[in-house]
């Protein structure tokens, strides 16, 4: 009997030791390292959090670390609430969520960049590399998406066993997959593309366009090929002359176009706010600038020239279920009114600008709400007139980006 009791006591002691070891187990080094990179000051995740909190002050974020996974959760927002767990399974972080959960896809993207930070990769180059694999139809073993149509879910796998070799970078250029927005039309548009070491921003119309191209590490044949591809895709005024008479990447000035190679940062900042480090830039201006306003009406408060009115927005009406959106130009601003069931519910006084959709790698014309135009209404309206409306020229839809972080998609009323 005493021997039996001793055996039971010994078994209890061993079990207690095993439980204690489990309780105090350290998280996997890669899991903790990527988790720490996510929470580091200035990380993409932290920037995304800050932007969301500006739009919706009551939103709350929670990050939880476990031994082989971490969970990112959002609460306090009716439409963004959710929880996404990324579990390290072999060489990959794996997360599964509904296929239409764009917040989950966004979380996966910031985890990808945190993996890049953990392994010391340039995250801008990493973003371009992942985009380039898709643009060029190359195998992507680093950011894998698998959809289960029967279950309605999407599983994303993010490679986390080491730095990505990015061996295919020298194959990646801007092509019709990276820049599926051409040819340009008479309407002014802004768009962007990213493929490998190359990033591009295009502002303008078929009559006059500015093309900014940057290449990581210096301009070379990839930049030249990307420029020529863009000309054939976008086809701005004078593009035939450009393609026929521009044999290499060099400064040029003709009646049809100008090219500035290795453009200075000051000139680049006139086009984009934050030029990325380690990139060299070329600026191309092509067409007839005097025709830049085609597709726009131009007038000021007193009927004089001075304001550019985008007719995509002015005087247009849009529908989404029982919601009706009307946008008009008014005294130097755009006024957007959303009715629900025929009753006016939201009013926005808006300024004109651009919206960059990183997921679509495109830049769209955008109206940003700065209030309602009425102090009392601004105080009482739940979002205080803070929202944005951008026109997605790819899908021909108007997107209402609400202050709570959700989107409402409108189609043009007939």
C-alpha positions in Angstrom: 0.0 0.0 0.0 2.8 2.4 0.9 4.6 1.5 -2.4 1.4 2.3 -4.3 1.1 5.7 -2.6 4.7 6.5 -3.4 4.1 5.7 -7.1 1.0 7.9 -7.1 2.9 10.7 -5.4 5.7 10.4 -7.9 3.3 10.5 -10.9 1.6 13.6 -9.4 4.9 15.3 -9.1 5.9 14.5 -12.7 2.5 15.7 -13.9 2.8 18.9 -12.0 6.3 19.5 -13.5 4.9 19.0 -17.0 2.0 21.3 -16.4 4.4 23.9 -15.0 6.6 23.6 -18.1 3.6 24.1 -20.3 2.4 27.0 -18.4 5.7 28.9 -18.6 6.6 27.8 -22.1 8.2 30.6 -24.1 6.5 31.6 -27.4 8.2 30.4 -30.6 11.0 32.8 -31.5 9.7 33.5 -34.9 6.1 34.1 -33.6 7.3 36.5 -31.0 9.7 38.3 -33.4 7.0 38.9 -36.0 4.5 39.9 -33.2 7.0 42.4 -31.9 7.6 43.7 -35.4 3.8 44.2 -35.7 3.7 46.3 -32.5 6.9 48.3 -33.2 6.5 52.0 -33.5 5.8 53.1 -37.0 4.9 49.6 -38.3 2.3 49.3 -41.0 0.0 47.7 -38.4 0.4 50.6 -36.0 -0.1 53.2 -38.8 -3.3 51.3 -39.8 -4.5 51.4 -36.2 -3.8 55.1 -35.9 -5.8 55.8 -39.1 -8.7 53.7 -37.9 -8.8 55.4 -34.5 -9.0 58.8 -36.2 -12.0 57.7 -38.2 -13.7 55.9 -35.4 -12.5 57.0 -31.9 -14.3 54.2 -30.1 -12.6 51.4 -31.9 -10.4 49.1 -29.9 -7.5 46.8 -30.9 -6.2 43.9 -29.0 -3.1 41.8 -29.8 -2.6 38.5 -28.0 0.5 36.4 -28.2 0.5 32.6 -27.7 3.3 30.0 -28.0 2.7 29.2 -31.7 0.4 32.0 -32.8 -0.9 35.5 -32.3 -4.4 37.0 -32.6 -5.3 40.4 -33.8 -8.8 41.5 -32.7 -10.9 44.6 -33.3 -14.0 45.7 -31.3 -16.1 48.7 -30.7 -16.8 49.2 -34.4 -20.0 47.7 -35.7 -18.6 46.9 -39.1 -14.9 46.2 -38.4 -15.2 43.9 -35.4 -13.4 40.6 -35.8 -10.6 38.4 -34.7 -7.9 36.9 -36.8 -5.4 34.3 -35.6 -2.1 33.6 -37.4 -0.7 30.2 -36.5 2.9 29.2 -37.3 2.5 25.7 -38.9 5.9 24.6 -40.3 7.3 27.3 -42.5 4.1 29.4 -42.7 1.8 31.6 -40.7 -1.7 30.4 -41.6 -5.0 32.1 -41.1 -8.5 31.2 -42.4 -11.5 33.6 -42.5 -14.5 34.3 -44.7 -13.6 34.8 -48.3 -15.3 38.2 -48.4 -13.6 39.4 -45.2 -11.5 42.2 -46.6 -10.4 43.2 -43.0 -8.9 39.7 -42.7 -7.0 40.2 -46.0 -5.7 43.5 -44.8 -4.5 41.9 -41.5 -2.7 39.3 -43.6 -0.9 42.0 -45.6 0.4 43.7 -42.5 1.5 40.4 -41.1 3.4 39.8 -44.4 5.2 43.2 -43.9 5.9 42.3 -40.2 7.6 39.1 -41.4 9.6 41.3 -43.8 10.6 43.6 -40.9 11.6 40.6 -38.8 14.0 39.3 -41.4 15.3 42.7 -42.3 13.7 43.0 -45.8 12.9 46.3 -47.4 9.1 46.2 -47.1 8.5 48.4 -50.1 10.5 46.0 -52.2 8.7 43.1 -50.5 5.3 44.6 -51.5 6.5 45.0 -55.1 7.9 41.5 -55.2 4.7 39.9 -54.1 2.7 42.0 -56.6 5.2 41.2 -59.3 4.8 37.5 -58.9 1.2 37.9 -59.7 1.8 40.4 -62.5 4.3 38.2 -64.3 2.4 34.9 -63.7 5.2 33.4 -61.6 4.8 30.9 -58.8 4.2 32.5 -55.5 5.3 30.3 -52.6 5.5 33.2 -50.1 2.0 34.6 -49.9 -0.5 31.9 -50.9 -4.2 32.3 -51.0 -6.5 29.3 -51.2 -10.3 29.7 -51.5 -12.8 27.0 -50.4 -15.9 27.9 -52.4 -18.0 25.3 -50.6 -17.1 26.6 -47.2 -17.0 30.2 -48.3 -13.6 30.7 -46.7 -10.1 31.9 -47.7 -6.9 30.6 -46.2 -3.8 32.7 -46.4 -0.3 31.2 -45.9 2.6 33.6 -45.3 6.1 32.2 -45.5 8.1 32.9 -42.3 11.0 30.5 -42.3 13.5 33.1 -43.6 14.2 36.1 -45.7 12.7 35.8 -49.2 15.3 35.4 -51.9 13.3 37.5 -54.5 15.3 35.8 -57.3 12.7 36.9 -59.9 13.0 40.6 -59.3 15.0 41.1 -62.5 12.0 39.6 -64.5 9.4 42.0 -63.1 8.2 45.1 -65.0 5.0 47.1 -65.3 2.8 45.3 -67.7 -0.9 45.2 -68.6 -1.6 43.1 -65.5 0.1 45.6 -63.2 -1.6 48.6 -65.1 -5.0 47.4 -66.3 -6.4 50.9 -66.6 -5.7 52.0 -70.1 -6.0 53.5 -72.6 -6.5 56.9 -70.9 -9.7 58.8 -71.7 -10.5 62.5 -71.8 -11.3 62.4 -68.1 -8.5 63.2 -65.6 -7.5 60.1 -63.6 -4.8 59.1 -61.1 -3.5 55.6 -60.8 -0.5 53.7 -59.5 1.1 50.3 -60.1 3.8 48.3 -58.4 5.8 45.4 -59.8 9.1 44.1 -58.4 11.6 46.9 -58.1 9.3 49.3 -60.2 6.6 51.6 -58.9 4.6 54.0 -61.1 2.2 56.8 -60.6 0.2 58.3 -63.5 -1.8 61.5 -63.3 -3.6 63.0 -66.3 -5.8 62.2 -69.3 -5.3 61.1 -72.9 -4.5 64.7 -73.8 -1.8 65.3 -71.2 -0.3 63.0 -68.6 2.5 62.9 -66.0 4.2 59.6 -65.4 6.4 59.1 -62.4 8.5 55.9 -62.3 10.8 54.8 -59.5 13.1 51.8 -59.4 14.7 50.4 -56.3 18.5 50.5 -56.5 18.7 52.6 -59.7 17.2 53.0 -63.1 18.0 50.3 -65.6 16.5 48.3 -68.5 13.5 47.3 -66.3 12.6 50.9 -66.0 12.9 51.5 -69.7 10.8 48.4 -70.6 8.2 49.5 -68.0 8.0 53.0 -69.5 7.5 51.6 -73.0 4.9 49.1 -71.8 3.0 52.0 -70.0 3.0 54.0 -73.2 1.5 51.2 -75.2 -1.1 50.6 -72.5 -2.1 54.2 -71.7 -1.6 55.8 -75.1 -1.6 59.4 -74.2 -1.3 62.1 -76.9 2.1 61.7 -78.6 2.7 58.1 -77.5 3.4 56.8 -81.0 6.2 59.4 -81.4 7.6 58.4 -78.0 7.6 54.7 -78.8 9.2 55.3 -82.2 11.9 57.7 -81.2 12.9 57.0 -77.6 15.4 54.1 -77.8 16.8 54.2 -74.3 16.3 55.8 -70.8 17.7 59.3 -71.1 16.8 62.9 -70.7 14.7 64.2 -73.6 12.7 67.2 -74.7 10.5 67.4 -77.8 7.3 69.2 -78.8 5.4 66.0 -77.7 7.1 65.1 -74.4 9.9 65.7 -71.9 11.8 63.1 -69.9 13.8 63.8 -66.7 16.0 60.9 -65.6 17.3 60.8 -62.0 14.8 63.4 -61.0 15.5 65.4 -57.8 13.5 64.7 -54.7 11.9 68.1 -54.8 10.4 67.4 -58.2 9.3 64.0 -57.2 7.5 65.4 -54.1 5.4 67.6 -56.4 3.8 64.3 -57.6 3.9 62.1 -54.5 4.2 63.1 -50.8 6.7 60.6 -49.6 9.3 59.3 -52.1 10.5 55.9 -50.9 14.2 55.5 -49.9 16.6 53.7 -52.2 14.6 54.5 -55.3 15.7 56.5 -58.3 13.1 58.4 -60.3 12.2 59.4 -63.9 9.5 61.9 -64.7 7.7 61.9 -68.1 5.3 64.6 -69.2 3.6 63.9 -72.5 0.8 65.5 -74.6 -0.6 69.0 -74.8 -1.0 70.6 -71.3 -3.4 73.2 -72.7 -5.9 70.4 -73.2 -5.5 69.0 -69.7 -8.9 70.2 -68.6 -10.8 68.2 -71.2 -13.7 66.4 -69.5 -13.9 69.1 -66.8 -15.8 72.3 -66.4 -13.8 75.3 -65.1 -15.3 78.2 -63.2 -14.9 80.2 -60.0 -17.2 81.8 -57.4 -17.9 84.7 -59.8 -17.9 82.7 -63.0 -14.2 83.3 -63.6 -11.7 80.5 -64.2 -10.0 79.1 -61.1 -11.7 75.9 -59.9 -11.5 72.5 -61.6 -14.8 70.7 -61.5 -14.7 66.9 -62.0 -17.9 66.0 -63.9 -17.6 62.4 -62.6 -18.9 63.9 -59.3 -20.7 67.1 -60.2 -24.4 66.6 -60.7 -24.3 62.8 -60.5 -26.6 60.5 -58.6 -25.9 57.1 -57.2 -27.8 54.2 -55.6 -27.2 51.4 -53.2 -30.3 49.6 -51.9 -32.5 52.2 -50.2 -29.6 54.7 -50.1 -29.4 57.5 -52.6 -26.3 59.7 -53.1 -26.3 63.1 -54.8 -23.1 65.1 -55.4 -23.1 68.7 -56.7 -20.5 71.5 -57.0 -21.2 74.4 -54.7 -19.2 77.5 -54.0 -15.8 76.0 -54.4 -16.6 72.7 -52.7 -18.5 69.5 -53.5 -21.6 68.8 -51.5 -22.6 65.1 -51.0 -26.0 64.2 -49.6 -27.0 60.6 -48.7 -30.7 59.9 -48.3 -32.1 56.7 -46.7 -35.6 55.8 -47.7 -36.0 59.2 -49.3 -35.0 61.0 -46.1 -31.9 63.1 -45.9 -29.6 61.4 -43.3 -25.9 62.5 -44.0 -24.4 65.7 -45.5 -20.8 66.3 -46.4 -18.9 69.4 -47.6 -16.0 67.9 -49.5 -12.6 68.8 -50.9 -11.2 67.2 -54.1 -8.1 65.0 -54.0 -6.8 61.5 -54.5 -7.3 58.2 -52.8 -4.7 55.4 -53.0 -6.1 51.9 -52.8 -3.1 49.8 -51.8 -4.9 46.5 -52.4 -5.9 47.4 -55.9 -2.6 49.3 -56.4 -4.5 52.2 -57.9 -5.1 55.9 -57.3 -8.7 57.2 -57.6 -10.3 60.7 -57.7 -11.7 61.3 -54.2 -13.8 63.7 -52.2 -12.9 64.1 -48.6 -15.6 65.4 -46.1 -14.4 68.3 -44.0 -17.8 68.9 -42.2 -21.3 69.4 -43.3 -21.2 73.1 -44.1 -23.5 73.9 -41.1 -21.9 74.1 -37.7 -25.0 72.9 -35.8 -25.4 69.9 -38.2 -21.7 69.1 -38.0 -22.0 68.8 -34.2 -25.1 66.6 -34.3 -24.3 64.3 -37.3 -22.7 61.2 -35.9 -19.6 61.3 -38.0 -19.4 65.1 -38.0 -19.2 65.2 -41.8 -16.0 63.1 -41.8 -16.1 60.6 -44.7 -14.8 60.1 -48.2 -16.2 59.3 -51.6 -14.0 57.9 -54.4 -14.8 56.9 -57.9 -13.5 53.5 -58.9 -13.1 53.9 -62.6 -12.2 50.2 -62.9 -15.6 49.0 -61.7 -17.4 52.3 -62.5 -18.7 52.5 -58.9 -18.7 55.2 -56.3 -17.4 54.1 -52.9 -18.5 55.8 -49.7 -15.8 55.3 -47.1 -17.6 55.8 -43.8 -16.0 57.1 -40.6 -16.5 53.7 -39.0 -14.2 52.1 -41.5 -16.9 50.4 -43.7 -17.5 50.9 -47.3 -20.8 51.4 -49.2 -20.7 50.7 -52.9 -23.0 52.8 -55.2 -23.8 52.3 -58.8 -24.8 55.3 -60.9 -28.6 56.0 -60.9 -30.3 55.6 -64.2 
